[in-house]
Amino acid sequence: MTEGNFVDYVKMHVTSGNGGKGSSHLHREKYITKGGPDGGDGGRGGHVIMRGNSNLWTLLHLKYKRHFRAGHGLHGSKSRSSGADGIDVYVDVPLGTVVRDTETNEILFEITDEGEEIIVAEGGKGGLGNWHFKTPTNQTPRYSQPGIPLSESEITLELKVLADVGLVGFPNAGKSTLLSVVTSAKPKIADYEFTTLKPNLGIVQYRDFQTFVMADIPGIIEGAAEGKGLGYYFLRHIERNSILLFLIPADAPDIKKQYDILLDELRRYNPEMLDKERIVAISKCDMLDDELKAELKVELDNELPIPYLFISSVAQQGLIELKDKLWAMLNK
């Protein structure tokens, strides 16, 4: 998927259908000139329904279609004939989609399961026909109920990527390079910061034809939780990852300090992120000789509170050990 085709934020207007009105018909046929009430009920207005679809990875299909309108219920008729229900409109969304009220920013619901259906705009109920109102003292009611009007609202869809492993790191730490080496994904790679502007997903092939999904999001900088850099706009994609893989380059001035900054940004965005499994990968380790690596290892053993590995995506070093470790953590 190209970078421009990844859409994870869409606003739309949804409108349900009016309920049909009940009929006030009185029964009439040959030799029956004063029959009783036989007006049928109105049909229900159509719903607008969100439906989870595991074959979708982005909201691209909704980018240029922002209005969804369901059908109106038909009116009741004679012989207690009910009007047809309005046609429901289904909006397929990828798993991990959050639906918010645009005006209040309140989360209405989340779609996380294949085939899950939730009504976002409920159709109006059809009105009752006059035969419902027949009583011993009012045997020919000439009135019926009108249908309940439609409902409409402005909603916002946000996609939170569903992945097993999320890559967390500063810009230019080598996240996209790692993703391109361990998966078949082809993210944009260059030697300047914020090369990645949209999340990228890749499927990691493991032993015995087993797989897991890895996500690369744009780099985080200090102050991202307050909106600096690309801000918190993409931090939500880490919320659904099972494991956070912190990628810190071997030539970083202070590896422990970079890890602390990244962890603090996640904590300020959502403290629940600290409950996830974490591991650090020291990238670009092909720049280190054995002596420097040994010194760095002694230093990290004392400073880092979580497991770490040395890897090099370019030189293909430590990648098998990294996959083994991630797979063990996913299946703990």
N, C-alpha and C positions, 0 to 999 in steps of 0.2 A: 504494500500500500504506500503510495507516495505521500509526502508530508502534507501537501495541500488537500489531500482527500480525507485527512483525519479531522473530523468535526466532533467536538465533545460538549458543545454549548449551543442550545437552540431555544428561541422563544416562539411560542405559537398561541393561536386563538382557537379555542374549541367551543362548539355550539351543539347542544343536543336538540332533539326534536320536540315539537309541541305534542301534547296529548290530544287525541281526537275527542270531540264532544259527543255526549250520549244523545240518542235519538228520542224525540217526543212523539213518535208515531202511535196512532191508534189503529187497531186491527180492523181492516175493511176488506170484505169480499162479497161475492154474490150471496144474497139472502142474509148476510150479517152486516147490517148497516150501523150498528152501535157496538162494535167489539171493544174489548178492553185494551189497555196499553200493551204494546209489544216492541217498544223502542230498544234497540240494542246498545251495548256499551261502546264507547270510543276506544280506539287502539292506543297502546302505549307509544310515546315518542321514542325515537331511536337514541341509544347511548353512544357516547364516544368512549372507547375502551382501549387502554394501553395493554399491550401483550408482549411478553418476553420472547425473544427470538435469539437462540444461541448461535445462529449463523451470521448475525450482524456483529460488527466490531466497532462501528462508528455511527454517528447521527447524520452522516452525509446525505442519506436519502430524504431527510427532513429539512435540509438547508434551504431549499427553494419552494417548499410547500408548507406554508405557515398557518393555513386555515383549514380546519376540519369541521364539517357540518353533517350531522346525522339527519335521517329522514323524519318527517312528521307522521304521527299516527293518524289513520283515517277515521272519519266519523262513523258512529253506529248507524244502523238502518233498521228497516222494518223486520218483522218476524224474529225479533231478538238476535239479529245478525250483528256480531261485533265487528268493529272496524279493524283492519289489518294494523299490526304494530309497525312503527317506523323502522327503517333499515338502520341497523347498528353500523358504526364505522370503527374499524380496528386500526390502531396505530402500532405497528411493530417497532420495538426498540431493543437495543442490545442489552444483555444482562449487565447489571451494575448501573442502570439508569436511575437517577434521583429526580423526582418530579416536585417542583416547588410552585407555590403561588407567587406569581411575578410581583404583585403589589405588596404583599407582606413579607415575602422571602421565606415563608414558613414551608418546611418540608411536609408535603402531603403524603407521599409514600415512596417506596423504592421497589424496583423490579429486579429480582435476583434469581428467579427460577425460570427454566424453559417452560413456555406455555402458560405462565402465570398471567391472569387477566384481572385488571382492576379498572373500575369505571371512574373516569375522570370528569365526565359531564353526564349527569343522569337525565334520561328523557322524562318528559312530563307524563304523569299518570293519566290514562283515559278516563273521561267522565262516565258516570252510570246512566243507563237509559231509563226512561220513565217507568218501565215495568217494575223496577226495584222499589218504587215509591207507592205502589198500590197498597191500600189498606181497606179494612171493612168500611170505614167512613169516607174514604176518598178513592173510589174505585176507578176513576179515569183521570189520573194526574196528567196534566198537559205541560209538564216541565221535566227537565233532565239536568244533569250536571255538565258544565263545560269542562274541557280538558285542562290539566295543569300546564301552564306555559313552560317553554324551554328554559334551560339554564345555559349560561355562557361564562367563560372565564379566560383570563390570560395566564398561561403557565410557562414555566421555564424548565427545560430538560438539561440535566447535567450528567455527563457520563463519567463514572469512576471505573477506570480500567480494572478488570479482573485478571490478576496474574499471581503466580505462586511466589515469584521472586521479584522484588523491586530494586532497581539500582539507584543508589543515593550518593551524590557527590557534588563537588564544586564543578563549575564549567571547565571543560578541557581536561577532565580527570581520566578520560579513556573509557567512559561508559559505552558510547556508541561503538568504539572499536571492539570492546569485549563482546557486545551483542552480535556484531557482524561475524565474529570468529566462532562463537559457540552455537549460533543459530544460523538459519538461512536468511535472516532479515538483512536488508541493505540500507541501513540508515545513512544519512549524510554525515561525512567525516571530513573535518578540516582542522587546521592548527590555529583556530581563533575561538574565543569564548562564545557561548550560546549558538554553536552550530546547530544543535538540536532545538527546534522551536515547538515541536509537537511530540507527544509520547510515541515510542515505537515498541512493538511487541514482536517477540520471536519465540519459537518453540525449540527448546533444547533437547536434542536427541541423546538419550542416556542408554545404558546397557539393556540388552534384551528387549529392544524396541519400545522402551518406556520413555515417556517425555514429561517435561514440565514447561511452564510458560514463564518467560522473563520479560520484564518491562523496563525500558529506558526512558526516563523523563528528563526534561530540560534541567540544566544544572541549578543548584540552589546556592545562593550567596547569603552572607550574613545580613539579616534584616528581611529575609524573604517572607517571614510570617506577617510583616507589616506592609508587604507589597513591593519591596525593592526587587530589582532585576525583573524576572518574570513573575515574582511574587508568589502568592498562595494559589494563583490560578491553576497550577498543575500539582500542587501539594496534595490535592484531594485524590490524585491517582495512586498515591502510596497507601491510602487508607485501607484498601482491600487486598493488599499483598500479604501473604503469609509470613514471608521472611524479608528483611531489609538487608541488602548487601551494600555496605558502605565501601565506596571505591576511592582510595586516596593514593595519589602518585608517590612513588618512592623519593622523588626530588622535592617533596613538600618541605617547607622550612620547619614545621612542627606537626607531625602526624597526629599526635594526641590532641593538640589544640584544634586541628581541623575536624577531627571526629567529634569533639565536644561542641563545636559551633554547629555542625550539622544536626547533632542530637538535640541541641537546644532549640533550633528552628522547628524541628518536628514537635517538640514538647509544647512550644508556644502556639503552634497551629492546632494541635490536638493531642492532649496528654495521653490519650489511650494508645497512641502509636508506640509509646515506650513499652507497652506490654508485648510487642511483637518480638519474635526471634531476631537476633542481629548477629552479623558477622562482618569482619573487615577484610577487604582484599587490598594488599599493597601492590598497586599496578606499576607498570614500567620498570619492573625489577631487573630487566636485562641491562639497565644502566649501572647496576651494582656488581662489584666483584665479590668473591666469597668473604673477604675480610670485612668489607663494609656491611654486607648482609648479616654477618655474625654479630657485629657491633649493634646494628639496628635491632636485631632479634633480642639481644640482652635488654636493650632500652625498652622495647615494646612489651616484653614479658613483665616488666615492673609497672608499666603505665596503663596499658590497655586492659579494660575489665572484661572483654569478650574475646572469643577466638579470632585469630587472624591467619591469613595465608599470603605468601608472596606469589604474584602471578605476572606474566608478561603476555599480552594478547598478540603482539607482533612476533615474538620469538616462540610462541606456543609453550610457555613454561608454566607449570602449576595448574593448568586448566582441568586436567583429569582429576586432580586432588580437589579442586574447587567444586566440580560437578558431584564428586562422591560426597563431599561435606554437605552440599546443599540438599542432595537427595536424602541423606541420612536425617537432616533436620526436618525435611518435609514429611518424612515417614516415621517420625519419632513416636 
